[in-house]
Amino acid sequence: MVLSPLAQRAIEAFGFLVPAGSSLGVAVSGGSDSMALLTLAAGYSDAAGVLLKAVTIDHGLRPEAKDEARFVGNVCGAIGVAHDVVAWERSAQGRVGQDEARRARHAMLAGWAMRHGVERIALGHTRDDRLETFLMRARQGSGWHGLAGPMPNSVSPVWPDGRLMPLIRPLLAFGRDELRTELTSRGATWVEDPSNDATRFERVRMRKLLARMSPSARRQILNVMEGLMRLRAAVTKDALALFGLLQPAGPAGDMGLSLEARHMAGAEAWVRFVEAVVMAAGGGERAPRRDGLDRLLGRIAAGDPQLARGVTLAGARIWIRKDGFLCFGRAPPRRTVRGLDRIGAPDWVRAGTLLTVPDLRVLAV
């Protein structure tokens, strides 16, 4: 079979993110982006000996979802890819917010992957998703870190459900229209989700705004994003180097490093390092609020005497020893929890995964 130029580019992108002979899960909703992901992943699977499995998440929020899952299952059956459907079993009733649905989706994806021995999960985000994300985050006042957009490789955002589960986005260099053209050329079809036209969703409004923008304007946004992503990669690499300097700092699994180490990296790398270590120490799913993080960084820089006794942030305890060692550990619980005999030790490996360096080769295929 002669591969199209797009399929050849896709195999190259998958090759950067998925080692030959490994296992890969693809999240497939039935829409054009995810069907293109499935089709192109199957091509890479054949070429690289990758064990491929597909999963569809049914949130149970739309009556069409079961038919869409059956459609995906039929396509997977035709191309020889194992397919599962995971349904969301909600205990609460009432309206579902987008954040709640997104968290549930990632938790179910991670759980499915761990049950089936899947080593990483591919998501079908495209170049169009990058542009939409930029406009959304710009409107929300996001800083440069967020404006860089979705990363080619990262870790599941849910904790502890998604502990150490890598996520990859091999289609970030591909436009939605060219992916649909590829599917059509293969005689493949996809599902049109009516919510993609519902202007009550901010992403849909941004999509319509992008449709009115000139190609040159869209290219300018991508150029800005790629510059920010290169900066993010460099900053993350420096922050990861700081993480490598952590040393045991106490019998409770605490860790720390000499304060002199902060001069080995730039200010932004220091911020990202402290943020990741605080999340690992505190065990929280979300990053600490930026105002709280900035106050902590200011106190560290000023040598605040209170840090000798220790301060808390996002479930973490941070203190400075007399020898100038900056230490991080799990803060004591604010109230007694029945049946809890001890406080769990921090999972320091998590800090390293939060500092995953993006593989920017994916953007250049």
JOURKA-V854134 format. One record per residue. N is the residue number from 1. NEAR is the number of other ideal C-beta (glycine too) atoms within 12 Angstrom. Layout:
BEGIN
{{N;NEAR} {N;NEAR}}
END
This chain:
BEGIN
{{1;10} {2;8} {3;20} {4;22} {5;16} {6;29} {7;32} {8;20} {9;30} {10;40} {11;29} {12;29} {13;36} {14;43} {15;29} {16;28} {17;40} {18;40} {19;19} {20;19} {21;13} {22;25} {23;27} {24;42} {25;45} {26;50} {27;42} {28;46} {29;36} {30;40} {31;34} {32;33} {33;41} {34;41} {35;41} {36;44} {37;49} {38;48} {39;44} {40;45} {41;44} {42;37} {43;33} {44;38} {45;34} {46;22} {47;23} {48;25} {49;16} {50;32} {51;28} {52;38} {53;35} {54;44} {55;39} {56;40} {57;39} {58;32} {59;32} {60;22} {61;24} {62;21} {63;11} {64;21} {65;28} {66;20} {67;18} {68;32} {69;30} {70;19} {71;29} {72;39} {73;25} {74;22} {75;33} {76;30} {77;14} {78;18} {79;26} {80;16} {81;33} {82;27} {83;31} {84;28} {85;29} {86;31} {87;20} {88;28} {89;14} {90;19} {91;7} {92;11} {93;7} {94;9} {95;10} {96;19} {97;14} {98;20} {99;14} {100;19} {101;24} {102;21} {103;26} {104;31} {105;35} {106;32} {107;30} {108;35} {109;40} {110;35} {111;28} {112;34} {113;37} {114;23} {115;17} {116;23} {117;15} {118;33} {119;26} {120;40} {121;45} {122;48} {123;40} {124;38} {125;36} {126;38} {127;34} {128;39} {129;33} {130;38} {131;37} {132;34} {133;34} {134;36} {135;32} {136;27} {137;27} {138;24} {139;17} {140;14} {141;11} {142;19} {143;19} {144;23} {145;26} {146;23} {147;29} {148;36} {149;38} {150;35} {151;36} {152;38} {153;36} {154;33} {155;34} {156;38} {157;32} {158;29} {159;29} {160;24} {161;24} {162;31} {163;25} {164;27} {165;36} {166;33} {167;38} {168;43} {169;40} {170;45} {171;45} {172;46} {173;33} {174;37} {175;28} {176;32} {177;21} {178;26} {179;39} {180;25} {181;19} {182;33} {183;32} {184;19} {185;18} {186;26} {187;11} {188;28} {189;21} {190;31} {191;30} {192;18} {193;25} {194;15} {195;23} {196;24} {197;15} {198;16} {199;14} {200;11} {201;20} {202;20} {203;29} {204;22} {205;20} {206;28} {207;27} {208;19} {209;23} {210;30} {211;20} {212;13} {213;21} {214;11} {215;15} {216;10} {217;18} {218;27} {219;17} {220;16} {221;31} {222;31} {223;18} {224;24} {225;38} {226;29} {227;20} {228;32} {229;38} {230;22} {231;25} {232;33} {233;31} {234;23} {235;32} {236;38} {237;26} {238;29} {239;37} {240;27} {241;25} {242;38} {243;38} {244;21} {245;24} {246;34} {247;21} {248;18} {249;28} {250;21} {251;8} {252;20} {253;25} {254;31} {255;37} {256;36} {257;35} {258;20} {259;27} {260;14} {261;27} {262;27} {263;15} {264;19} {265;28} {266;20} {267;18} {268;27} {269;31} {270;31} {271;33} {272;39} {273;41} {274;47} {275;39} {276;40} {277;49} {278;43} {279;37} {280;42} {281;44} {282;37} {283;29} {284;29} {285;25} {286;21} {287;29} {288;30} {289;15} {290;23} {291;12} {292;25} {293;30} {294;20} {295;22} {296;37} {297;29} {298;18} {299;25} {300;33} {301;20} {302;14} {303;15} {304;20} {305;13} {306;17} {307;31} {308;19} {309;14} {310;29} {311;30} {312;27} {313;35} {314;32} {315;29} {316;39} {317;35} {318;43} {319;32} {320;31} {321;23} {322;12} {323;15} {324;19} {325;26} {326;43} {327;36} {328;48} {329;37} {330;34} {331;26} {332;18} {333;18} {334;9} {335;7} {336;10} {337;12} {338;7} {339;6} {340;11} {341;9} {342;12} {343;23} {344;20} {345;21} {346;37} {347;25} {348;33} {349;22} {350;33} {351;38} {352;26} {353;29} {354;37} {355;38} {356;32} {357;29} {358;37} {359;30} {360;30} {361;23} {362;35} {363;36} {364;16} {365;27}}
END
